[in-house]
């Protein structure tokens, strides 16, 4: 690995380690959508090995998102159901080599991603406003 790639990898590692919970969540959603889109593109190109890699990574992210849910939040049961459906659909799309099911996953994740980005931005704004007042 050359020096530039090492520096880039180190930057990513530091960004993850220094990120707050809301930023980690948005980073996971960003990567989830990217993996699904890459998986779909690979399926459409007939690159089944790459599609498998991308879709399995997406499944790992969904598993991580699922494990982060707590019953303290009233929306966790509904979101858990979405994650179960998403996992089952990703697995089916991968096994069935079905780019349309993969596209359906992207269409499900995209608005969730946007909503979490909006919530994270609102939290950051609220914290900044509170800090300025103090």
Secondary structure in CASP SS format (residue, H / E / C, confidence):
PFRMAT SS
TARGET T0000
AUTHOR 0000-0000-0000
METHOD secondary structure of the structure
MODEL  1
X C 1.00
X C 1.00
X H 1.00
X H 1.00
X H 1.00
X H 1.00
X H 1.00
X H 1.00
X H 1.00
X H 1.00
X H 1.00
X H 1.00
X H 1.00
X H 1.00
X H 1.00
X H 1.00
X H 1.00
X H 1.00
X C 1.00
X C 1.00
X H 1.00
X H 1.00
X H 1.00
X H 1.00
X H 1.00
X H 1.00
X H 1.00
X H 1.00
X H 1.00
X H 1.00
X H 1.00
X H 1.00
X H 1.00
X H 1.00
X H 1.00
X H 1.00
X H 1.00
X H 1.00
X H 1.00
X H 1.00
X H 1.00
X H 1.00
X H 1.00
X H 1.00
X H 1.00
X C 1.00
X C 1.00
X H 1.00
X H 1.00
X H 1.00
X H 1.00
X H 1.00
X H 1.00
X H 1.00
X H 1.00
X H 1.00
X H 1.00
X H 1.00
X H 1.00
X H 1.00
X H 1.00
X H 1.00
X H 1.00
X H 1.00
X H 1.00
X H 1.00
X H 1.00
X C 1.00
X C 1.00
X C 1.00
X C 1.00
X C 1.00
X C 1.00
X C 1.00
X C 1.00
X H 1.00
X H 1.00
X H 1.00
X H 1.00
X H 1.00
X H 1.00
X H 1.00
X H 1.00
X H 1.00
X H 1.00
X H 1.00
X H 1.00
X H 1.00
X H 1.00
X H 1.00
X H 1.00
X H 1.00
X H 1.00
X H 1.00
X H 1.00
X C 1.00
X C 1.00
X C 1.00
X H 1.00
X H 1.00
X H 1.00
X H 1.00
X H 1.00
X H 1.00
X H 1.00
X H 1.00
X H 1.00
X H 1.00
X H 1.00
X H 1.00
X H 1.00
X H 1.00
X H 1.00
X H 1.00
X H 1.00
X H 1.00
X H 1.00
X H 1.00
X H 1.00
X H 1.00
X H 1.00
X H 1.00
X H 1.00
X H 1.00
X H 1.00
X H 1.00
X H 1.00
X H 1.00
X H 1.00
X H 1.00
X H 1.00
X H 1.00
X H 1.00
X C 1.00
END
